[in-house]
Amino acid sequence: MASRTALIASVLLLLLVVPSSSSYVKFDLHGNIYPGGYIYVSMKIGDQVYNLDVDTGSILTWLQCDVPNCKGPCKTWKQQHPLYQLKFDKLVPSMDPLCVELLQHPGKPEDRTCAYNIAYAEEQSDGLLIRDKLTLPIARNAQHTIAFGCGYNQHNFKPGQTLPVDGVLGLGRGSTVNLAFQLKKENVIKKDVISHCISSKGGGFLFIGDYKLPNVEWVAMDRNANHGHYSPAVLGELCFKGKWISEKPMKVLFDSGSTYTYFDRQPYKATVDEVIGSLHKSLTKVPDNYFKLCWKGTKKFKSVDDVKPLFKPIFLIFRRGGVKGSTATLDIPPENYLIIKDGNVCFGILHDPSVVGQNNLIGAITLQDRTVIYDNEAGQIGWVRDSCKGKSESVIPSRL
């Protein structure tokens, strides 16, 4: 979900039998940063297609579902597709290895369910671990058995709001039972690698497996990062108009499930001060009911292309080999931190300690129009500018 950080780990297991492995499986992305606020894939689970919010900041994959004769709070948001209908023969029992992995306890012989609670920065979901069939876009669209969450009770979601997503596709790190790991284990893909390219025009693609591109900026992955998150092993420093603006190196998290980018107090203030100080004279500050900083021009803006010349780029630099060593640079041009709303331009870098604490979170707005690669095999994160058109084929087919 938008603007969130997963606090507990959970599980997704794919059980596939494929004679020969593929390089990757490709999914088309749908949605947009604004006004939609969700980037999602469509997957057929059971006999129904569902939209799942792509989230590299959490592990658990889950769908909203309807539990027959549900006792206690059972709240769901309005969605595009019918709720998944739970059948009790699909429940995963407490002592199942998947439940033990999910809840980090040995289980109870008498407990025939695996009940979990997953907490995000602003929301929570109660659910039960279940198994059902999944159809992957590989040769013959074969069906396979997966374990995922049946989320029957959602906390703190806006009542009455219809969302384009039916659940979450958790692609976070730190679990041996996540999607990419299990696809590799079952010889569907060769390497535990995740890549996504979110287009500023809407849509894009998601690759599960080893998707190769040239000219990638690589930085080592922090192997001690919070469970579920991807973070560089070295801290980043902010640079604006050729000068350093962060007082000290910043810990950075990459999270496609967050719509916007969040900076801690000092780097946020420094960035705001520099951006305001460099504003074009044609811009005037205007109030907004969500964004803290918005400006109007001499006429209404139709797209970020209209305002790019009026703003300066921001750079986040990771010193890979010390002060005199090599660096990896994540450039943040205006189109990667600005939103056009109601004809005005708004600053899409926010400060909210409840979302990331003292960390700094790079959200989907800043990840647009570049392929970001999370290579769990090599322990590194990479990025490169990309059109987000992907390759023409829908998948490197496996020989079934």
C-alpha positions as CSV (number, residue, x, y, z in Angstrom):
1,M,0.0,0.0,0.0
2,A,1.1,3.6,-0.5
3,S,3.4,5.1,2.2
4,R,4.1,2.1,4.3
5,T,6.9,0.1,5.9
6,A,6.3,-3.6,6.8
7,L,7.1,-4.4,10.4
8,I,6.8,-8.2,10.3
9,A,7.9,-10.8,7.9
10,S,5.6,-13.3,6.3
11,V,5.5,-15.9,3.5
12,L,4.9,-16.8,0.0
13,L,5.6,-20.2,-1.4
14,L,5.3,-21.4,-5.0
15,L,5.5,-25.1,-5.6
16,L,6.3,-25.6,-9.3
17,V,7.5,-28.6,-11.2
18,V,9.3,-27.4,-14.4
19,P,11.8,-29.5,-16.3
20,S,14.0,-26.6,-17.4
21,S,14.5,-23.1,-15.8
22,S,13.9,-19.8,-17.4
23,S,15.9,-16.6,-17.1
24,Y,12.9,-14.6,-15.9
25,V,9.1,-14.3,-15.7
26,K,7.6,-11.0,-16.8
27,F,4.5,-9.2,-15.5
28,D,3.1,-6.0,-16.9
29,L,2.6,-3.2,-14.4
30,H,-0.6,-1.2,-14.2
31,G,-1.6,2.0,-12.4
32,N,0.3,5.3,-11.9
33,I,1.9,7.4,-9.2
34,Y,-0.7,10.2,-9.3
35,P,-3.6,10.3,-9.1
36,G,-3.9,6.5,-8.7
37,G,-1.2,6.1,-6.1
38,Y,-0.8,2.3,-6.8
39,I,1.4,0.3,-9.1
40,Y,0.1,-3.3,-9.5
41,V,0.2,-6.5,-11.4
42,S,-2.8,-8.7,-12.3
43,M,-2.5,-12.4,-11.4
44,K,-4.9,-15.3,-11.6
45,I,-5.3,-16.9,-8.2
46,G,-7.8,-19.7,-7.9
47,D,-10.4,-19.0,-10.6
48,Q,-10.2,-15.2,-10.4
49,V,-7.9,-12.5,-11.6
50,Y,-6.7,-10.1,-8.8
51,N,-4.7,-6.9,-8.7
52,L,-1.8,-6.9,-6.3
53,D,0.1,-3.9,-5.2
54,V,3.8,-4.4,-6.0
55,D,5.7,-3.9,-2.7
56,T,9.5,-4.4,-2.3
57,G,9.2,-3.3,1.3
58,S,7.3,-6.3,2.7
59,I,7.4,-10.1,2.4
60,L,3.7,-11.2,2.7
61,T,1.6,-11.7,-0.4
62,W,-2.1,-11.5,0.5
63,L,-5.6,-11.0,-0.9
64,Q,-8.6,-9.5,0.7
65,C,-11.0,-12.3,1.4
66,D,-14.4,-13.3,2.7
67,V,-14.4,-15.8,5.6
68,P,-17.7,-17.6,6.0
69,N,-19.4,-16.9,9.4
70,C,-16.5,-14.6,10.3
71,K,-16.5,-13.8,14.0
72,G,-15.1,-10.5,15.2
73,P,-14.0,-7.5,13.1
74,C,-14.1,-8.4,9.4
75,K,-13.6,-5.2,7.4
76,T,-12.4,-4.9,3.8
77,W,-12.1,-1.9,1.5
78,K,-14.1,-1.8,-1.7
79,Q,-12.2,-3.3,-4.6
80,Q,-12.5,-4.0,-8.4
81,H,-12.9,-7.7,-8.2
82,P,-15.1,-10.0,-6.0
83,L,-13.5,-10.9,-2.7
84,Y,-11.6,-14.2,-2.6
85,Q,-13.9,-16.8,-1.0
86,L,-12.1,-18.8,1.6
87,K,-12.7,-22.6,1.7
88,F,-11.6,-24.2,4.9
89,D,-9.9,-27.1,3.2
90,K,-7.3,-24.6,1.9
91,L,-6.2,-23.4,5.4
92,V,-2.5,-23.9,6.4
93,P,-2.3,-25.5,9.9
94,S,-0.2,-24.0,12.7
95,M,2.5,-26.6,12.6
96,D,3.0,-26.4,8.8
97,P,6.6,-25.3,8.0
98,L,5.3,-22.3,6.2
99,C,3.4,-21.1,9.2
100,V,6.4,-21.8,11.5
101,E,8.5,-19.6,9.1
102,L,5.9,-16.9,9.0
103,L,5.2,-16.6,12.7
104,Q,8.6,-17.7,14.0
105,H,7.1,-20.2,16.5
106,P,6.9,-24.1,16.4
107,G,3.1,-24.1,16.2
108,K,0.4,-26.0,18.1
109,P,-0.8,-29.5,17.2
110,E,-4.4,-28.6,18.0
111,D,-4.4,-25.3,16.0
112,R,-5.7,-25.9,12.4
113,T,-5.1,-22.3,11.3
114,C,-2.2,-20.0,10.8
115,A,-3.4,-16.6,12.0
116,Y,-1.2,-13.6,11.3
117,N,-1.2,-9.8,11.7
118,I,0.9,-7.7,9.4
119,A,1.5,-4.0,10.4
120,Y,2.5,-1.3,8.0
121,A,3.3,2.3,8.8
122,E,-0.4,3.4,8.7
123,E,-2.4,0.2,8.3
124,Q,-2.7,-3.3,9.5
125,S,-4.2,-6.5,8.1
126,D,-5.4,-9.7,10.0
127,G,-5.4,-12.9,8.0
128,L,-5.0,-16.6,7.7
129,L,-2.4,-18.4,5.7
130,I,-3.9,-20.6,2.9
131,R,-3.0,-22.4,-0.3
132,D,-4.5,-22.2,-3.7
133,K,-3.5,-22.4,-7.4
134,L,-1.7,-19.6,-9.3
135,T,-1.4,-19.2,-13.0
136,L,1.9,-17.8,-14.2
137,P,2.5,-16.3,-17.6
138,I,4.8,-19.1,-18.7
139,A,4.4,-21.7,-21.4
140,R,0.9,-23.1,-21.4
141,N,-0.1,-20.9,-18.5
142,A,0.4,-23.9,-16.1
143,Q,-1.3,-23.7,-12.7
144,H,0.8,-24.1,-9.6
145,T,0.1,-24.2,-5.8
146,I,1.0,-21.2,-3.7
147,A,0.7,-20.3,-0.1
148,F,-0.5,-16.7,0.6
149,G,-2.5,-14.6,3.0
150,C,-6.3,-14.4,3.2
151,G,-6.7,-10.9,4.6
152,Y,-10.2,-10.8,6.2
153,N,-9.8,-7.7,8.4
154,Q,-8.1,-4.4,7.5
155,H,-7.4,-1.7,10.0
156,N,-7.1,2.1,9.4
157,F,-8.1,2.1,5.7
158,K,-10.4,4.8,4.6
159,P,-14.0,3.6,4.7
160,G,-16.1,3.7,1.5
161,Q,-13.1,4.2,-0.7
162,T,-12.8,2.0,-3.7
163,L,-9.2,0.9,-4.4
164,P,-7.7,-0.5,-7.7
165,V,-5.9,-3.3,-5.8
166,D,-7.2,-6.4,-4.1
167,G,-4.1,-7.1,-2.0
168,V,-0.3,-7.0,-1.9
169,L,2.5,-8.7,-3.8
170,G,5.2,-8.8,-1.2
171,L,8.7,-8.9,-2.9
172,G,10.8,-7.9,0.1
173,R,14.0,-9.6,1.2
174,G,15.0,-11.7,4.1
175,S,12.9,-14.8,3.7
176,T,13.7,-18.1,2.1
177,V,10.1,-18.6,1.2
178,N,9.4,-15.4,-0.9
179,L,8.4,-15.6,-4.5
180,A,11.7,-15.3,-6.3
181,F,13.5,-17.7,-3.9
182,Q,10.9,-20.4,-4.4
183,L,10.7,-19.9,-8.2
184,K,14.4,-20.6,-8.2
185,K,14.2,-23.5,-5.9
186,E,11.6,-25.1,-8.1
187,N,13.8,-24.5,-11.2
188,V,11.4,-22.0,-12.8
189,I,14.1,-19.2,-12.8
190,K,17.9,-19.4,-12.5
191,K,18.5,-16.6,-10.0
192,D,16.8,-14.9,-7.1
193,V,16.6,-11.5,-8.7
194,I,13.7,-8.9,-8.8
195,S,13.5,-6.0,-11.3
196,H,10.9,-3.4,-11.9
197,C,10.5,-0.4,-14.1
198,I,7.7,2.1,-13.2
199,S,6.8,4.4,-16.1
200,S,6.0,8.0,-15.4
201,K,3.4,7.6,-18.2
202,G,1.7,4.8,-16.2
203,G,2.4,1.0,-16.2
204,G,5.8,-0.6,-16.8
205,F,7.0,-4.1,-16.0
206,L,8.1,-6.4,-13.3
207,F,10.7,-9.2,-13.8
208,I,11.1,-12.1,-11.5
209,G,14.5,-13.7,-12.4
210,D,17.7,-12.6,-14.0
211,Y,16.9,-9.7,-16.3
212,K,20.1,-8.3,-17.8
213,L,20.7,-4.7,-18.8
214,P,24.0,-2.8,-19.6
215,N,25.3,0.3,-17.8
216,V,23.7,-0.5,-14.4
217,E,24.9,1.5,-11.3
218,W,25.6,-1.1,-8.6
219,V,25.9,-0.7,-4.9
220,A,26.3,-3.5,-2.3
221,M,23.2,-4.5,-0.4
222,D,23.1,-4.1,3.3
223,R,22.7,-7.6,4.6
224,N,21.7,-6.3,8.0
225,A,18.8,-4.2,6.8
226,N,15.4,-4.3,8.3
227,H,13.6,-7.5,7.4
228,G,11.7,-7.0,4.2
229,H,13.6,-4.0,3.0
230,Y,16.3,-3.4,0.5
231,S,19.0,-0.9,1.5
232,P,22.5,-0.1,0.2
233,A,25.4,-1.2,2.5
234,V,26.9,2.2,2.3
235,L,25.2,5.4,3.4
236,G,24.1,8.1,0.9
237,E,24.8,11.8,0.8
238,L,22.6,14.5,-0.8
239,C,24.0,16.9,-3.4
240,F,22.3,19.9,-4.9
241,K,23.8,22.3,-7.4
242,G,27.3,20.9,-6.7
243,K,27.3,21.1,-2.9
244,W,26.6,18.6,-0.2
245,I,23.4,19.4,1.8
246,S,23.0,16.5,4.2
247,E,24.8,17.0,7.5
248,K,25.7,13.3,7.7
249,P,25.4,10.2,5.5
250,M,21.9,8.9,5.3
251,K,20.5,5.3,5.6
252,V,18.3,4.7,2.6
253,L,15.5,2.1,2.0
254,F,14.1,1.3,-1.5
255,D,10.3,0.6,-1.3
256,S,8.1,0.4,-4.4
257,G,5.1,0.1,-2.1
258,S,5.5,3.7,-1.0
259,T,4.0,6.2,-3.5
260,Y,6.3,9.1,-2.4
261,T,9.8,9.6,-1.1
262,Y,10.4,10.4,2.6
263,F,13.5,12.1,4.1
264,D,14.4,12.4,7.7
265,R,14.2,15.8,9.4
266,Q,17.6,17.4,8.5
267,P,17.9,16.1,4.9
268,Y,14.3,17.1,4.3
269,K,14.7,20.6,5.6
270,A,18.0,21.0,3.7
271,T,16.4,19.8,0.4
272,V,13.3,22.0,0.8
273,D,15.5,25.1,1.6
274,E,17.6,24.5,-1.5
275,V,14.7,23.8,-3.8
276,I,12.8,26.9,-2.6
277,G,16.0,29.0,-2.9
278,S,16.4,28.0,-6.5
279,L,12.8,28.4,-7.5
280,H,11.9,30.3,-10.7
281,K,10.4,33.7,-10.2
282,S,7.2,32.7,-12.1
283,L,6.2,30.3,-9.3
284,T,4.0,31.3,-6.3
285,K,3.3,29.1,-3.3
286,V,-0.3,27.9,-2.9
287,P,-1.9,25.8,-0.1
288,D,-2.9,22.2,-0.6
289,N,-4.9,19.8,1.6
290,Y,-2.2,17.0,1.3
291,F,1.1,18.3,0.1
292,K,3.0,20.7,2.3
293,L,4.6,22.5,-0.7
294,C,2.8,23.4,-3.9
295,W,3.3,26.3,-6.4
296,K,1.2,27.8,-9.2
297,G,2.6,29.3,-12.3
298,T,1.4,32.0,-14.7
299,K,-0.9,29.3,-16.2
300,K,-2.1,25.9,-15.2
301,F,0.5,23.1,-15.6
302,K,-0.6,20.0,-17.6
303,S,2.3,17.7,-16.9
304,V,5.7,17.6,-15.2
305,D,7.3,18.4,-18.6
306,D,5.9,21.9,-18.2
307,V,7.8,22.6,-15.0
308,K,11.1,20.6,-15.5
309,P,13.0,23.7,-16.6
310,L,11.9,25.6,-13.5
311,F,13.5,23.1,-11.0
312,K,17.0,21.6,-10.4
313,P,18.0,18.0,-10.0
314,I,18.9,16.4,-6.7
315,F,21.6,13.7,-6.4
316,L,22.0,10.9,-3.9
317,I,25.5,9.7,-3.9
318,F,26.9,6.5,-2.4
319,R,30.6,6.4,-1.8
320,R,31.5,2.7,-2.6
321,G,35.2,3.0,-1.9
322,G,35.5,5.8,0.6
323,V,36.0,9.5,0.0
324,K,38.5,8.9,-2.8
325,G,36.9,5.8,-4.2
326,S,34.2,5.2,-6.7
327,T,30.6,6.3,-6.3
328,A,27.1,5.2,-7.3
329,T,24.8,8.0,-8.1
330,L,21.0,8.0,-7.9
331,D,20.0,11.1,-9.8
332,I,16.6,12.6,-8.9
333,P,15.6,15.0,-11.6
334,P,12.5,17.2,-11.2
335,E,10.2,14.7,-12.8
336,N,11.2,12.2,-10.0
337,Y,10.2,14.4,-7.2
338,L,7.3,16.6,-8.5
339,I,3.6,15.9,-8.9
340,I,1.1,18.0,-11.0
341,K,-2.1,18.4,-9.0
342,D,-5.0,20.6,-10.0
343,G,-2.8,22.6,-12.4
344,N,-0.2,23.3,-9.7
345,V,3.1,21.6,-9.1
346,C,3.7,19.9,-5.7
347,F,6.8,18.6,-3.9
348,G,6.7,14.8,-3.8
349,I,9.4,14.4,-1.1
350,L,7.8,14.3,2.3
351,H,8.8,14.2,6.0
352,D,6.8,11.9,8.3
353,P,8.6,10.1,11.2
354,S,5.6,7.7,11.5
355,V,6.4,6.2,8.1
356,V,10.2,5.6,8.3
357,G,11.4,6.9,11.6
358,Q,14.9,8.2,11.1
359,N,15.4,6.4,7.9
360,N,15.1,7.8,4.4
361,L,12.8,6.0,2.0
362,I,13.0,6.1,-1.8
363,G,9.5,5.6,-3.0
364,A,7.9,4.9,-6.4
365,I,7.9,8.6,-7.5
366,T,11.7,8.6,-7.4
367,L,12.0,5.1,-9.0
368,Q,10.1,6.1,-12.1
369,D,11.6,5.6,-15.6
370,R,14.5,3.5,-14.5
371,T,14.9,-0.2,-14.0
372,V,15.8,-1.1,-10.4
373,I,17.3,-4.5,-9.8
374,Y,17.4,-6.3,-6.5
375,D,20.0,-9.0,-6.9
376,N,19.8,-11.3,-3.9
377,E,22.3,-13.7,-5.5
378,A,25.1,-11.1,-5.7
379,G,23.9,-9.1,-2.7
380,Q,23.6,-5.8,-4.7
381,I,21.1,-3.2,-5.8
382,G,21.3,-1.5,-9.2
383,W,19.5,1.0,-11.3
384,V,19.7,2.4,-14.8
385,R,17.5,4.8,-16.8
386,D,15.0,3.0,-18.9
387,S,12.0,3.7,-21.1
388,C,10.0,1.0,-19.2
389,K,8.9,-0.7,-22.4
390,G,10.6,-3.9,-21.5
391,K,11.3,-6.6,-24.1
392,S,8.7,-7.5,-26.6
393,E,8.3,-11.1,-25.4
394,S,6.1,-11.7,-22.4
395,V,8.5,-14.3,-20.9
396,I,11.5,-16.3,-21.7
397,P,9.6,-19.6,-22.0
398,S,10.3,-22.7,-20.1
399,R,10.2,-26.0,-21.9
400,L,7.0,-27.7,-20.5
